Each structure stands twice: as C-alpha cells, then as structure tokens.
Amino acid sequence: MQKQTVGSRVAVYYELTKPKIWYLLVFTAFGAALTASNLYDIQISYLVWGLMLFSVASGSAAANTLTNYHDRDIDAIMERTKDRPLPSKRIYPAVKARNFGLALAGISLVLAFAVSFDAKVSLEQGIWATIFIAFALVNNIIVYSYILKRTSRTNIILGGLCGGSPPMIGWVVVTMSDLWTMGLVMGGLVFIWIPMHIWALTLHFKDDYNKVNVPMLTAVQSEKTSARVIALSTVVMVLFSIAPFFITNESGEDMVGDVYLWTAIASGALMLGLSVWVAIKPMEKAAWTLFKFSSPYLAVLFIALMVDSGYSGL
C-alpha cells in the first residue's frame, strides 16, 4: 500500500466525516443563533460563536464517522459507497476511524458545555447545549445506525430526530426564551425535512439498498407507492415550513413576518411541483432532482428566517 502524506491523510479523514452533510447542519445552527440574536437583540461573542459552531461541526462529523464505521460492511457492497475511506481501505485498520469518531464526539460535548464559560451565557444554557449534542449523537449512532437502519422501513423517522439538535443548540446558546416554541420549530424544520430528503435519495439508489437488505421505505416499496410517500412527506414539510409565521414570543408579538412567509410559500411551491413530478413519473431521475433541490430548499428557509428577523429588528 502506497504511503500517504500528511496532507492526503487529513483529506481522507475529512472525507470520512461527510462534510457535505455537516456543512448544512452547521448552517442551521448558525441560522438559529443569528435569528435568536436578531429577535432578542442579544450580541453573540466571538467565543460563543466559535464554540457553538465547532461543537456542532465536530458532533455531526463524529456521528457521520461512527455510522461509517458501523456500515463499512455494507458500504463495501453498495456501488454508491464502495469507494468511501473505510471500504476502500484508505483508512486501515477500521478501528482508527472508530477512535477518530469517538474523539470528535468527546470534543463536541466539551465545546458545547464550554459556552457556559462566557459571561453572557448561563450554566443552564451550557447544560442544554450539551444535552442536545448528546441526544443527537445517541439518536444518530445508536438508535438509527445500530438499531433501526437494518431492521425497520421507517428507520429514518425516529432516526432523524437528531437533525433537530443543531438549530436548538444555536438557539439555546443565545437565549432560553422561546426555546420550546420558536427554537423547537426551527429544529422541527430539519427533522421533518430529513425523511423527504433521504427517501428521494433511496428511491434513486434503491437497487443498492436492496442489494444489502437495508429496508429503506422507498427502496422496498414499489416505485408508485414510494413516489406517493415522497410527495406526502414534501407536502408535510411545506405545510410545516409555514409554522414559524404563527409563532409569537412571550409577549404575544409575532416572531417572523412577510419576508419569511412569502419565501416559504415560493420555495415550497417549487418543492411541491417537484414532488408532483415524482408522483406522476416515479422514476430515478425525478427522485434525484427532488433530492438535489431539497438541501438548498432547507438553506433558503433558514436564510429567510435570518433576513426576516434582522429586518424586523431594524
């Protein structure tokens, strides 16, 4: 085996963390923090920004690394994943990946709690941030990857709860106010988005999933049924995306306005149109197109929340 340079080793471990996934999750944490900061006129220190963002990044990277470690056997068989660092043996032995993932998980927990060392962040906020990180790690690694992924066709529903943690971490490091209303709804946007996103992906790669007997819902159902499931999950996502418009703060004031509402309606209309295409023509191309649009759609919703909260604070 050819000896790797330091730079190439770093690149391989970076690839192992699935950066395209954690980029988006870190962005949702950033969006929630900035939205809370705008709404409550609370300045976030550079220390808190750094600790929060790196906590979410390392936690998400840890979850991806440890699920890659667990799934290395089926990844070696699936065409889509056979060239990943573990099945391709670019990281060998595999225990190195496990240790790397555990180290990242530990770092993420420490960083989450460390936000409470900032003068403007309470111990309670630090504890909640740590709880949200710990919950996400357990839900993604243990509940989804080890328990549900290979046994239940609805695995991504309960296994996707972890997706709601980054926005709630972003919110709680700023304020405890309305954490269980607006903060929870922002987390809910990610949680409800995940099934639509994943089911579109698994319909496109259904042969791969069936080859390794992973019962993803849209891989084991007929294409017609799968298309209906994707369309229904998209409708639920679009309807839920309107929810922030109806949330009021502790004083009874609206928390978001027309900027967010019309953005959610316009972007939701696009997603509904794509889901109708999938329902009418349940083929891999339509599912792949919906999948490719789903991540920008989520990002647009969070951008709209940031812009709307900033505009309302002027």
N, C-alpha and C positions, 0 to 999 in steps of 0.2 A: 504493500500500500504506500502510495506516494506521501512523503512527509508534508504536512500542512504548515504554512507560515502562520505567524500570529494573526495577521490580518484576515486570512482565509478562515482560521478557526473562529474568530469573532463573528465573521459573516455567517458561518454555519449555525452557530448558536443563536444568532439574531434571527435567522430564518426559522429556526425551531420554535421560536415564540409566536409565530404567525402575526407579524406586525400589522398586516392589513386589518386584522380583527381588533387589536388593541388600540390602533390609531383612532378608530371610530368611538370606542368606549371611552378613551381618554377625552375625546372631544365632547362627549355627552356630559362628562363630569365638569369639564371646563364651562360648558354652556349653562349647566345648572348653577354653578358657583357665580358666574357673571350675572345671570338673571337674578339670583337672590341678592347679590351686591347692588344691582341697579334698583331693585324694588325697595330695599330697606336702607339704601344709602349707607352701606357699610363698606368701608375700604378694606381690601384684602391685602395683607402684607406679602412681600416677595417670598418670605419664608413659608407662609401658609400655601401660597400658590405652588411653590416647588415641592413641598412635602406632599400635598394632595395629589398633584399630577403624577409625581413619580411613584406614589403609593398605588394609584390606580393602574399605572403602566406596568409596574412590577407584579402586581397582583394578577392582572389579566395575562401577562406573559407567563407567570407561574402556572396558571390554570391551563393555558394552551400547551405548555411544555409537558406538564404531568399527564394531560389527556393524550398527548402524542406518545408519551412513554407507554401508557396503558394500551393504546391502539396500534402499537408498532407491528403486531402480528397481522392484523387485517390491512393495515396500510401497505404492507409488502405485497399484498394480492391485488388491491384496487389500482386500476390504471391511473386514476387521478392523483393518487398519493404515493405511489411506489418509489418516487424519486425524492421523497422527503428525507431529511438528515438521518433518521434512525433506520428506516428500511434500506436505504442506500448505503448504510454503514459509514457515512461520513462522520458520524459520532458513534464511536465504538470503544468499549462496550456500552450498552444502553444505560447502565447504571449511572454513567456520567450525566446523562440527561435528567435522570430522576433526581440526582443530587443538586443539579443546577436549578431545577424547578422548585425543590424544597427550599433552597437558599433564597430564591426570589420571593417565595411565599412569606418566609420569615421577614425579609426586608420590607415587604409591603405592609405587614402588620405593625412593625416598628414605626415606619414612617407615618402610618395612619394615626397611631396614638401620639406621635411626636407633635402633631398640630396643636395639641393642648399646651405645649410649652410656650406658644405665642401668647403675648399679654392679652390679646383681644379674643382669644378662643378659650372656652371653659373646659374643664376636665370632662364634663358631661358630653360635650361635643366630640372630644377626642375619643372617648369610650364608644360613642355611637359610630364614629367613622371606622373604628377598629372592628366593631361588631358587623358592620356592613361588608367590610373586606372579608372577614372570617366566614360570614354566611355565603358570600359569592364563591369562595374557594371550595367550601364543603359542598355546596349545591352543584357546582360545575364538575368537580372532580369525582366526588363520591356518588352523589345522587344521580347525575346524568351519565357520566362516563362509565363508572363501575357497576351501577345498579340497573339503570333504565335503558341505556342506549341499545343493548343487545337483546333486551327482553320485551320491550313494550313499544308498540307503534305510535303511542302518544308521548314518547320519551321527551321530546323537545318542549312540551308544555310545562311539566313540573321541572324539567332540567333547564329551562330557560329563565327561571326566576332570578338567577344570578345576574342577568343582564340589567335588572333594575337597580343594582347596587351602585354603579359609578355615578349616576345623577344624584342619588341620595347622599353619597359621600360628598360630592361637590356642594350640595345644598347645606348639609349639616356643618361643614367647616366654616360656613359664613354665619348661619343663624339656626336656632332651634324653632323659630317662629314659622308656623305653617309647614313644618317638615312633613306632617302626616296628611296634608292636603295637597298643596302645590308640589312639594318635594316628592311625595308619593306618586302623584300623577305623572311627573316627568320621568320617574323610574318606570311607571307603567307604560309609557310610550315605547321604551326599549323592550320591555318584557313582551308586550303584545306584538311588536314588530318582528321579534325573533322567529316565531313559527312560520309566518308568511315568507320570510327571507330564506329559512332553511328548507321549507317544503318546496319552494321553487327550485332550489339547488338540487335537492334529492330527486326531483322528478327528472331533471336534466341528466343526472348520473344514476338513474335507477338500476341499470344493469350492474354497475359497480357495487352498489349496496346489496343487491340480491345475491351477487357472487359470494359475499362474505356473511350472508344471513343476518344483516343488520336491518331490523324491521322498521325503517323509517316509513311513516304513514304513506307518503306519496310514492314510495318505491314498491310497496307491497300491494297497494290498491290499483285498480285499473286506471288508465290514463284519464278516462272520463270522470271517475269518482275523484281522483287526485286533483283534477282541474277545478272541480266544484269546491273542494276543500280549500284550495288556494284562493279561489275567488271569494269564498265566505270569510276566510281569515283576513283578506285585504279589506273587505267591507267593514269588519270589526275594527281593524286598525284605523281606517279613515274616520269612522264614527268616533272612536275614542280620541283621535287627534283633535277633535273639537272641544273636548272636555276642559282644557285649561281656560277657555273663554268664559266658562261658567263658574270658575273658582273665585271666591272672594277671600280677602285676608281677614285677620282677626277683628278688624274694624268695620268689616262689611263692604270694603271697596273692591272693585274689580281688579284682578291682578294682571290680566292681559287685555289687549284691545283689538282694534280692527286690523292692525298690521299682521298680527299673528293669525287672526281668524281667516282673513282672505288668502293668506299664504297657505294655510292648512287646507282650505277649500280647493284652491287651484291645484296644489300639488297632489291632493287626494283625488281630484278628478282624473289626473293623469294616471295614477296608480289603479283607479277603478277601470279606466279604459284598458290598461294592460291586462288586468285580471279578466275582463270580459273576453279579450283576445285569447287568453289561456283557456277560458271556459268553452269558447266556440271552437277553437282549434287546439286541443290539448296535445301539443307536440313539444319536443325538447327546445326548439328554437324560441317559442313563445315563453316557455318557463324560464329559459336562460335570460331573455330580455327583461322579464319582470325581476329576476334576481339582480341583474346589473343595475337596474334603476332603484332598487329598494334601499341600498345604503345611502346614495345621495338624497333620497327622499327623507330618511331619518335625519340626516345632517341639516337639510333645509328647515325642518321643523324646529330644530334647536337653534339654528341661526335666527329664525323668525322670533323665537322667544327672547333671544338676547337683544335683538334690534327693538322689538316692541317694548321690552322693559326699560331699555335705555331711552327710547323716545318718550315714554310715559313719565320718566324721571326728570325730564328737562323742565 
